[in-house]
Amino acid sequence: MNQVLWKTLLKLRHEIGLSGDNFRFCQFNIDVDELPKLNKFSERNNSTSKQVVIFLGKLNIPHSNIAKIHVDANFNIVVQSTGNLAAEEIQDLKVYLPYCFLSLLARKEKRAISIAHFAQSLDGKIATFSGDSKRIGNEENLIHAHRMRALTDGIMIGSGTLRSDKPRLNVRLVEGVNPTRIVIGSLTETDCTCLRSISNEPVIVIGKEKQGVENEISFHALPPNGSKIKCTDILTCLYENGIHTVYLEGGAITTSNFLSESAIDVFQLHISPQIFGSGKSGICLPQINEVGEAIQFQKFSFEPVGNTMMFVGRLNGLAV
């Protein structure tokens, strides 16, 4: 990706987050590293520059050399004019631009907006039975995951994934700010030590009852609904604590719980051209008897990721 474009997307996400509900349109130039201009349009004289205008509602800009992208009320992205942008730059905008607007959507819904992501084989396996999963996703998918981390406020895993994988949960492969780490479930003293040894950055833990965690870790006890905490309650709790967007990276139990409650807004599934024949499944839901009982994605697309594909599905009627 054009590095100026990536930096601009990061700045745009930040500026939209600060704009409240006052955002109407913005302008930037992906040839120049500068702050996007929100709600202020000034035509540049350089006809070869790669100017982009993104707008909500209606905006009449007749000049053909400007890329014009309309964002509708449901945050669908419509490219009205490509201007001087290359096909790859337009594709990058289509893939990543929607996530810059999620803070607006979170304020509308009064909860964090959730995006789930993992890589799986053609037969639905995310790891072998021994736990090996390192070569399922390709390098482009790993870079994509780090871009998504940089575009969200928090990154969430279950306590089981923390103990088994000890992930770093930070942004390493692209420019960007590390998201707040969020763990669902019960933690031991060893788990807390692991988190603190990886980084001194913020950690939020959400569980059913108060735990003896370190003072540096923000713990939130939520009442369970039966044996589990409602996933929507978790998203509301995160929103109330300043987390407007959360990136869910597993494990299988946590992802399945969120999916079964339709608490995942965007589901990203990188499909690897491999068949395991055995191993750990990424999704485990209650048995259904008829196809009509399956979880239906109201909108979906397949995006190229290097030499493979990624399924991107939307639930809850939210178009992202």
Secondary structure as UniProt FT lines:
FT   HELIX           3..19
FT   TURN            20..21
FT   STRAND          25..29
FT   TURN            30..31
FT   STRAND          37..38
FT   TURN            47..48
FT   STRAND          51..56
FT   TURN            64..65
FT   STRAND          66..71
FT   TURN            73..74
FT   STRAND          77..81
FT   TURN            83..84
FT   HELIX           87..96
FT   HELIX           97..101
FT   HELIX           102..109
FT   STRAND          113..120
FT   TURN            122..123
FT   STRAND          125..127
FT   TURN            129..130
FT   TURN            134..136
FT   HELIX           139..150
FT   STRAND          154..158
FT   HELIX           159..165
FT   STRAND          180..184
FT   HELIX           189..198
FT   STRAND          203..207
FT   TURN            215..216
FT   STRAND          217..221
FT   TURN            226..227
FT   HELIX           231..240
FT   TURN            241..242
FT   STRAND          245..248
FT   HELIX           252..260
FT   TURN            261..262
FT   STRAND          266..271
FT   STRAND          280..281
FT   HELIX           291..293
FT   STRAND          299..305
FT   TURN            306..307
FT   STRAND          308..314
FT   TURN            316..317
//
